[in-house]
Amino acid sequence: MSEKSSEEQLLEFLYACPVGLIECNLVGDIGLMNPHAMQHLLPLAGGRDAGNLFTTLEQHAPELRSLVAAYASSTGRICDGHRIFVDLGRDRRAQVPKVLACTIVKLGPDRLMATLSDISQQVVQEDRLRQADTWFATLLDGVHDYAALMIGPDGMITSANTCFTRQTGHAWDAAVGRGLAEVLKETDQGGDLRLNEQIQIAGRDGWHLQEGWQMRADGERYWCQRLVVAQSDKAMGGPSGYSVVLRNVPRREGAAEDLRRLLTCDHLTGAANRRHFGDVMEREQVLWRELRQSLSLVVVDLDHFKAVNDTYGHPIGDALLCRVVETCTALLPPRGIFARLGGEEFGALLPRFDRDQAFALAEEMREAIAALQIETPLGILTATASLGCAALDEANGSIDGLIKLADERLYAAKRGGRNQVCRPQAHAA
């Protein structure tokens, strides 16, 4: 029996390799991939071209095309373990959201090798460890410099330590008997959870931690961690009171901020990425169930965007996407979040906005996008967008239902002639 050729040995390796292997050119056209890669890619392709890596992953990792295009060296590693979150939308009911790790290596002037592997369980474990780290860091880091208070079930302060005065400027003894929300002068303009909302969550889950701006007595703002812990009382059938810890902490910058952006932001536009958007939706859904505060979704899709790329080129198309994100983000209310969901599709999640408020904001976004002008070698580029909006109560509290309803209204706007927001009254659930 003759020995196997090097080509045959390579094919055997490709098919036996426990991770997905893909060979393609610089524009993503696939020349070769093994069965593991097919298992990952084909379910994601939908109606798109499964023969092109970037097109297949456009809805889940649109930044890959830009990463490759921006890589100037003739050979080398373009990305290593880049995470692709693929479970925002219809398949979100899976117990463990699917996450793929993608590594792309440039082998030559027009040759790429990409690997795909499933790291879903690893990400779940990382999330659990991150939550534990936050909890213990809050208790142990700077343990001697924190304001500690006790409040009753009604939110009234029953005791406070002297650090409360140093940190907030309010006399600790004068604060006893007053409502904590009154002393800290909360307003409806803040983007964080209100104290009463945080107390409700702590009463349900045992504790709740948030980080954000806090106001001192003289009006100065400082970055504060606020931890609320419920004091359980079985005889009362619920919390008998709450411990509150306020910590003056440096605002997270530098490497920590870079890591946060890497995990939560779209590589090209700086908008929130799909994974972060999905996480925020789930948290806001919990608040909707517990507090019944309004929650709405606006989906935005640029009209005829493929023609922009074909006519002006991808760099101009990328510039348009960045301008759209900049423009729409500037219109967001507190706690609003604007995300790139894939390609030229975006989403705006609007806590405390009902359907009519969401429709009004969507109309503002449409007008702002239509007013954009980008100078190009071929002249001034303008763009329009179609939008759909829906409220969570219309979908009976279902995130999948909310996304579906907003999508239906988006496509109704497309069918109606584009450059418009579909009026919800005409397409009620």
C-alpha positions as CSV (number, residue, x, y, z in Angstrom):
1,M,0.0,0.0,0.0
2,S,1.4,3.4,-1.0
3,E,2.0,6.1,1.6
4,K,-0.6,8.9,1.7
5,S,0.3,12.1,0.0
6,S,0.7,15.3,2.0
7,E,-2.6,16.6,0.5
8,E,-4.4,13.5,1.8
9,Q,-2.8,13.8,5.2
10,L,-3.9,17.5,5.3
11,L,-7.5,16.6,4.4
12,E,-7.6,13.9,7.1
13,F,-6.3,16.4,9.6
14,L,-8.9,19.0,8.6
15,Y,-11.8,16.6,8.9
16,A,-10.5,15.1,12.2
17,C,-9.7,18.5,13.9
18,P,-12.0,19.1,16.9
19,V,-12.4,22.8,16.0
20,G,-13.8,24.5,12.9
21,L,-11.2,25.3,10.3
22,I,-11.9,27.6,7.4
23,E,-9.6,28.7,4.6
24,C,-10.7,31.8,2.6
25,N,-9.5,34.9,0.8
26,L,-9.3,38.4,2.0
27,V,-12.9,39.2,1.0
28,G,-14.2,36.1,2.8
29,D,-14.8,33.7,0.0
30,I,-14.4,30.2,1.5
31,G,-12.2,27.7,-0.3
32,L,-12.2,24.9,2.2
33,M,-13.8,24.2,5.6
34,N,-14.1,21.1,7.7
35,P,-17.3,19.5,9.2
36,H,-17.0,21.3,12.5
37,A,-16.9,24.7,10.8
38,M,-20.0,23.7,8.8
39,Q,-21.8,22.8,12.0
40,H,-21.1,26.3,13.3
41,L,-21.6,28.4,10.1
42,L,-24.6,26.8,8.4
43,P,-27.2,27.5,11.2
44,L,-26.0,31.2,11.2
45,A,-26.2,31.7,7.4
46,G,-30.0,31.8,7.1
47,G,-30.8,33.2,3.7
48,R,-27.3,34.6,3.3
49,D,-24.3,33.3,1.3
50,A,-22.8,30.4,3.3
51,G,-19.8,30.4,0.9
52,N,-18.5,33.7,2.4
53,L,-17.3,33.9,5.9
54,F,-18.0,37.6,6.5
55,T,-21.5,37.4,4.9
56,T,-22.4,34.4,7.0
57,L,-21.4,36.1,10.2
58,E,-22.6,39.6,9.2
59,Q,-25.6,39.5,11.6
60,H,-23.5,38.3,14.5
61,A,-19.9,39.7,14.0
62,P,-20.0,42.4,11.4
63,E,-16.7,43.7,12.7
64,L,-14.7,40.8,11.3
65,R,-14.7,42.3,7.8
66,S,-13.3,45.6,9.2
67,L,-10.6,43.8,11.3
68,V,-9.3,42.0,8.3
69,A,-9.4,45.1,6.0
70,A,-7.5,47.1,8.6
71,Y,-4.7,44.6,9.1
72,A,-1.7,46.0,7.2
73,S,0.9,43.3,7.6
74,S,1.4,40.7,4.9
75,T,1.1,37.8,7.4
76,G,0.2,37.4,11.0
77,R,-2.6,36.9,13.6
78,I,-5.5,39.3,12.9
79,C,-7.6,38.3,16.0
80,D,-7.2,35.7,18.6
81,G,-10.2,34.2,20.4
82,H,-12.6,37.0,19.2
83,R,-15.9,36.2,20.8
84,I,-19.1,35.9,18.7
85,F,-22.4,35.9,20.6
86,V,-25.1,34.3,18.4
87,D,-28.2,34.0,20.6
88,L,-30.0,37.4,20.4
89,G,-33.4,36.8,18.9
90,R,-35.5,33.7,18.3
91,D,-33.1,31.3,19.9
92,R,-32.6,33.1,23.2
93,R,-34.5,30.4,25.1
94,A,-31.4,28.2,25.2
95,Q,-30.3,27.6,28.7
96,V,-26.6,28.4,27.8
97,P,-26.3,31.1,25.2
98,K,-24.0,30.0,22.4
99,V,-20.6,31.8,22.1
100,L,-18.0,31.1,19.5
101,A,-14.3,32.0,19.7
102,C,-12.8,33.0,16.3
103,T,-9.2,33.3,15.5
104,I,-8.1,34.6,12.1
105,V,-4.5,34.3,10.7
106,K,-3.3,36.0,7.5
107,L,-1.2,33.4,5.7
108,G,-0.4,35.4,2.6
109,P,-1.5,38.4,0.4
110,D,-4.9,36.8,-0.3
111,R,-5.2,33.9,2.1
112,L,-6.7,33.6,5.5
113,M,-7.1,30.7,7.9
114,A,-9.9,31.0,10.5
115,T,-10.8,28.8,13.4
116,L,-14.2,28.5,15.2
117,S,-14.7,26.8,18.6
118,D,-17.7,26.7,21.0
119,I,-16.8,28.3,24.3
120,S,-20.4,28.8,25.7
121,Q,-19.8,26.9,29.0
122,Q,-16.5,28.8,29.5
123,V,-18.3,32.1,29.2
124,V,-21.0,31.0,31.7
125,Q,-18.3,30.2,34.2
126,E,-16.5,33.5,33.6
127,D,-19.7,35.4,34.3
128,R,-20.2,33.6,37.6
129,L,-16.6,34.3,38.6
130,R,-17.0,38.0,37.7
131,Q,-20.1,38.3,39.8
132,A,-18.3,36.7,42.8
133,D,-15.3,39.0,42.3
134,T,-17.5,42.1,42.3
135,W,-19.3,40.9,45.5
136,F,-16.1,40.3,47.4
137,A,-14.3,43.3,46.1
138,T,-17.1,45.5,47.3
139,L,-16.9,44.0,50.8
140,L,-13.1,43.9,51.1
141,D,-11.6,46.7,49.0
142,G,-11.2,49.8,51.1
143,V,-13.2,48.2,54.0
144,H,-12.3,51.0,56.4
145,D,-13.6,53.9,54.2
146,Y,-17.3,53.3,53.6
147,A,-20.6,54.9,54.7
148,A,-22.8,52.3,56.4
149,L,-26.5,52.8,57.1
150,M,-29.5,50.8,58.2
151,I,-32.9,51.6,56.8
152,G,-36.3,50.2,57.7
153,P,-38.7,48.5,55.3
154,D,-40.1,52.0,54.6
155,G,-36.8,53.4,53.5
156,M,-36.3,55.5,56.6
157,I,-32.7,55.7,58.0
158,T,-32.5,54.1,61.5
159,S,-28.7,54.4,62.0
160,A,-25.6,55.7,60.1
161,N,-21.9,55.8,60.8
162,T,-19.7,59.0,60.8
163,C,-18.2,58.2,57.4
164,F,-21.7,59.0,56.0
165,T,-21.0,62.6,56.9
166,R,-17.5,62.6,55.4
167,Q,-18.6,61.1,52.2
168,T,-21.9,62.8,51.5
169,G,-21.7,66.0,53.5
170,H,-24.9,65.2,55.4
171,A,-24.8,65.1,59.2
172,W,-25.2,61.4,60.1
173,D,-27.3,62.1,63.3
174,A,-29.6,64.5,61.4
175,A,-30.2,61.9,58.8
176,V,-31.7,59.4,61.2
177,G,-35.5,59.3,60.9
178,R,-35.4,60.7,57.3
179,G,-35.8,58.8,54.1
180,L,-32.6,57.9,52.4
181,A,-33.9,58.9,49.0
182,E,-34.8,62.3,50.4
183,V,-31.3,62.8,52.0
184,L,-29.5,61.8,48.8
185,K,-31.8,64.0,46.7
186,E,-32.5,61.5,43.9
187,T,-34.1,62.9,40.8
188,D,-35.8,61.4,37.8
189,Q,-33.0,62.6,35.6
190,G,-30.5,60.0,36.8
191,G,-29.7,57.0,34.5
192,D,-29.3,54.5,37.3
193,L,-31.9,52.6,39.3
194,R,-33.7,54.7,41.9
195,L,-33.2,53.7,45.5
196,N,-36.7,52.3,45.9
197,E,-36.2,50.1,42.8
198,Q,-32.9,48.9,44.1
199,I,-34.5,48.0,47.5
200,Q,-37.2,46.0,45.7
201,I,-34.6,44.0,43.9
202,A,-32.6,43.5,47.1
203,G,-35.7,42.3,48.8
204,R,-36.2,39.7,46.1
205,D,-32.6,38.6,45.5
206,G,-31.1,39.3,48.9
207,W,-28.7,42.0,47.7
208,H,-28.1,44.4,44.8
209,L,-25.0,46.4,43.8
210,Q,-24.8,49.3,41.3
211,E,-22.2,51.9,40.5
212,G,-22.9,55.4,39.3
213,W,-23.0,59.1,40.1
214,Q,-24.0,60.2,43.6
215,M,-24.7,63.8,44.8
216,R,-23.1,65.3,47.9
217,A,-24.8,67.9,50.1
218,D,-23.0,70.7,48.3
219,G,-24.1,69.5,44.9
220,E,-20.8,67.9,43.9
221,R,-21.0,64.6,42.1
222,Y,-18.9,61.6,42.9
223,W,-18.6,58.1,41.6
224,C,-20.2,55.7,44.1
225,Q,-20.8,52.0,44.6
226,R,-24.1,51.5,46.4
227,L,-24.8,48.1,47.9
228,V,-28.2,47.2,49.4
229,V,-28.5,44.0,51.5
230,A,-31.8,42.8,52.8
231,Q,-32.0,41.7,56.5
232,S,-34.3,38.7,56.4
233,D,-36.9,38.0,59.0
234,K,-38.8,34.8,58.7
235,A,-41.4,35.8,61.3
236,M,-42.2,38.9,59.2
237,G,-42.3,36.9,56.0
238,G,-39.9,39.4,54.3
239,P,-37.0,41.8,54.9
240,S,-37.1,43.6,58.3
241,G,-34.8,46.3,57.0
242,Y,-31.8,46.9,54.8
243,S,-28.1,47.5,55.2
244,V,-26.8,50.1,52.7
245,V,-23.1,50.6,52.0
246,L,-21.9,53.7,50.0
247,R,-18.3,53.7,48.7
248,N,-16.5,56.5,47.0
249,V,-14.5,54.7,44.3
250,P,-12.3,56.0,41.4
251,R,-14.3,55.9,38.2
252,R,-13.1,52.9,36.2
253,E,-10.7,54.0,33.5
254,G,-7.5,52.8,31.8
255,A,-7.2,49.1,31.3
256,A,-10.5,48.3,33.0
257,E,-12.3,50.7,30.8
258,D,-10.6,49.2,27.7
259,L,-11.7,45.8,28.8
260,R,-15.3,47.0,29.3
261,R,-15.4,48.5,25.8
262,L,-13.9,45.3,24.3
263,L,-16.6,43.2,26.0
264,T,-19.6,45.5,25.4
265,C,-19.0,47.6,22.3
266,D,-19.0,47.1,18.6
267,H,-15.5,47.2,17.2
268,L,-16.3,49.5,14.3
269,T,-18.9,52.0,15.5
270,G,-18.5,52.0,19.3
271,A,-22.2,51.2,19.7
272,A,-23.2,48.4,22.2
273,N,-22.6,45.0,20.7
274,R,-25.3,42.2,20.4
275,R,-24.2,40.4,23.5
276,H,-24.3,43.4,25.7
277,F,-27.6,44.5,24.2
278,G,-29.0,41.1,25.0
279,D,-27.8,41.2,28.6
280,V,-29.3,44.6,29.2
281,M,-32.6,43.5,27.7
282,E,-32.8,40.6,30.1
283,R,-32.0,42.9,33.1
284,E,-34.6,45.4,32.0
285,Q,-37.1,42.6,31.5
286,V,-36.7,41.6,35.2
287,L,-37.3,45.3,36.2
288,W,-40.4,45.4,34.0
289,R,-41.7,42.3,35.8
290,E,-40.9,43.5,39.3
291,L,-41.6,47.3,38.9
292,R,-43.8,47.5,35.8
293,Q,-41.9,50.5,34.5
294,S,-42.3,51.0,30.8
295,L,-39.8,49.4,28.4
296,S,-39.7,49.9,24.6
297,L,-37.5,48.8,21.7
298,V,-36.8,50.7,18.4
299,V,-35.2,48.8,15.5
300,V,-33.4,50.8,12.8
301,D,-32.4,49.6,9.4
302,L,-30.6,51.8,6.8
303,D,-32.3,51.8,3.4
304,H,-30.4,50.4,0.4
305,F,-27.1,50.1,2.4
306,K,-25.7,47.5,0.0
307,A,-25.8,50.0,-2.8
308,V,-23.8,52.4,-0.6
309,N,-21.0,49.8,-0.2
310,D,-21.2,48.8,-3.9
311,T,-21.1,52.4,-5.1
312,Y,-18.8,54.2,-2.6
313,G,-16.9,51.3,-1.1
314,H,-16.8,49.7,2.3
315,P,-14.7,52.5,4.0
316,I,-17.4,55.1,3.1
317,G,-20.1,52.6,4.3
318,D,-18.3,52.2,7.6
319,A,-18.1,56.0,8.0
320,L,-21.9,56.2,7.4
321,L,-22.5,53.5,10.1
322,C,-20.3,55.5,12.6
323,R,-22.2,58.7,11.9
324,V,-25.5,57.0,12.4
325,V,-24.4,55.6,15.7
326,E,-23.1,59.0,16.8
327,T,-26.3,60.8,15.8
328,C,-28.8,58.3,17.3
329,T,-26.8,57.9,20.6
330,A,-27.0,61.6,21.1
331,L,-30.8,61.4,21.2
332,L,-31.0,58.7,23.8
333,P,-32.7,59.3,27.2
334,P,-30.9,58.3,30.5
335,R,-30.4,54.5,30.6
336,G,-31.1,54.2,26.9
337,I,-28.8,52.0,25.0
338,F,-28.0,52.0,21.2
339,A,-26.6,48.8,19.7
340,R,-25.4,47.5,16.4
341,L,-27.3,44.3,15.9
342,G,-25.6,43.3,12.6
343,G,-24.6,45.0,9.3
344,E,-26.7,48.1,8.9
345,E,-29.3,47.1,11.6
346,F,-29.4,48.8,14.9
347,G,-31.6,48.7,18.1
348,A,-32.4,51.2,20.7
349,L,-33.6,50.0,24.1
350,L,-35.6,52.6,26.0
351,P,-36.3,52.0,29.7
352,R,-39.2,54.0,31.1
353,F,-40.4,54.9,27.6
354,D,-43.9,53.8,26.6
355,R,-44.8,53.0,23.0
356,D,-45.8,56.6,22.1
357,Q,-42.6,58.0,23.5
358,A,-40.6,55.4,21.6
359,F,-42.4,56.3,18.4
360,A,-41.7,60.0,18.9
361,L,-38.0,59.3,19.5
362,A,-37.9,56.9,16.5
363,E,-39.2,59.8,14.3
364,E,-36.4,62.1,15.7
365,M,-33.8,59.4,14.8
366,R,-35.3,59.1,11.3
367,E,-35.1,62.8,10.7
368,A,-31.6,63.0,12.1
369,I,-30.3,60.2,9.8
370,A,-32.0,61.8,6.8
371,A,-30.1,65.0,7.5
372,L,-26.7,63.4,7.5
373,Q,-24.3,64.3,4.8
374,I,-20.9,62.6,4.1
375,E,-18.4,64.0,1.6
376,T,-17.0,61.4,-0.8
377,P,-15.0,61.4,-4.0
378,L,-18.2,60.8,-5.8
379,G,-20.1,63.7,-4.1
380,I,-22.3,64.1,-1.1
381,L,-23.7,60.9,0.3
382,T,-27.0,61.0,2.1
383,A,-29.0,58.1,3.7
384,T,-32.4,57.2,5.0
385,A,-33.6,54.6,7.4
386,S,-36.8,52.6,8.2
387,L,-37.8,52.1,11.8
388,G,-40.2,50.0,13.9
389,C,-40.9,50.3,17.6
390,A,-42.8,48.2,20.2
391,A,-43.3,48.2,24.0
392,L,-42.8,45.2,26.2
393,D,-46.3,45.2,27.6
394,E,-47.6,44.8,24.0
395,A,-45.6,41.5,23.9
396,N,-46.9,40.3,27.3
397,G,-43.4,40.6,28.8
398,S,-41.7,38.4,26.2
399,I,-38.4,39.7,24.8
400,D,-38.7,37.4,21.8
401,G,-42.2,38.8,21.3
402,L,-40.9,42.3,21.6
403,I,-38.2,41.8,19.0
404,K,-40.6,40.1,16.7
405,L,-43.2,42.9,16.9
406,A,-40.6,45.6,16.4
407,D,-39.2,43.7,13.4
408,E,-42.6,43.3,11.9
409,R,-43.2,47.0,12.1
410,L,-39.8,47.7,10.6
411,Y,-40.6,45.6,7.6
412,A,-43.9,47.3,7.3
413,A,-42.1,50.6,7.1
414,K,-39.9,49.1,4.3
415,R,-42.9,47.9,2.4
416,G,-44.5,51.3,2.9
417,G,-41.8,53.0,0.9
418,R,-38.9,53.3,3.4
419,N,-37.6,56.4,5.2
420,Q,-40.4,56.2,7.7
421,V,-41.4,54.9,11.1
422,C,-44.3,52.4,11.1
423,R,-47.1,53.7,13.2
424,P,-47.8,51.2,16.0
425,Q,-51.5,51.9,16.0
426,A,-51.8,50.5,12.5
427,H,-50.1,47.3,13.4
428,A,-51.1,46.4,16.9
429,A,-50.0,43.0,18.3
